[in-house]
Structures are given as C-alpha cells and as structure tokens.
Amino acid sequence: MSLLCDGVDVRYNFELPLDSLLPESIDCDMGSIRYELEANIERAGAFKSNLSGKTDILLVRNPAESNTEIYEPISITRTWYFPLTAFSSSPQKLTRIGKINYITTF
C-alpha cells in the first residue's frame, strides 16, 4: 500500500498470512465473494491527521508447481450391461473458471 503525503510517496511494507481454507474471490449471478484490505494509520501530533485507505483484494489459489498429479489426464471407464460400455477422458484434472475443457466420450 502506498499513500501520497505532501508530494512524498510513503510505502508501508507488511505481510498478512491468510487461512488456506478461505474461498477464492468470485463474482457470479447467484452471489459473490470479495475481500478488501483496509488500513488505518494513527499519527501522533496535534496537527497531523490520521490516514486511512481501502483496496479490493483478488484472492486466487495457485497449485504448487511440484504437484504434477493435477495436470495428468482423467480417464473413466464404466460397464453397465454387456455390451454397453462408456469411456470418458479429460485432458487434465484442473481447469480455471471460464475455460472450455473438451471431454472425449465414446
């Protein structure tokens, strides 16, 4: 976060750990999940005003690069009654919202 104070750009660096169980940011017709970061700076002195700011935070979950299992294809075969057998496959287990995934079925 940075603020403009009397022509000087002031930056306050910080880290804020987030719980891994938090859902990702999303905005859709049935509802939304949004996160905001609000900062308040209380400055000492008679003629110094306090500062505050707020910004939206986009929370996106990224898989670990070492996890290659999520990039492997999925294949499902099911036999109901002889001779009815279905086979479906998807190129990967993970996809992002809005991306078209083609599933092969025969």
C-alpha positions, 0 to 999 in steps of 0.5 A: 500500500502506498499513500501520497503525503505532501508530494512524498510517496510513503510505502508501508511494507507488511505481510498478512498470512491468510487461512488456506481454507478461505474461498477464492474471490468470485463474482457470479449471478447467484452471489459473490465473494470479495475481500478488501484490505483496509488500513488505518494509520494513527499519527501522533501530533496535534496537527497531523491527521490520521490516514486511512485507505481501502483496496479490493483484494483478488484472492486466487489459489495457485497449485504448487508447481511440484504437484504434477498429479493435477495436470495428468489426464482423467480417464473413466471407464464404466460397464453397465450391461454387456455390451454397453460400455462408456469411456470418458477422458479429460485432458487434465484434472484442473481447469480455471473458471471460464475455460472450455475443457473438451471431454472425449466420450465414446 
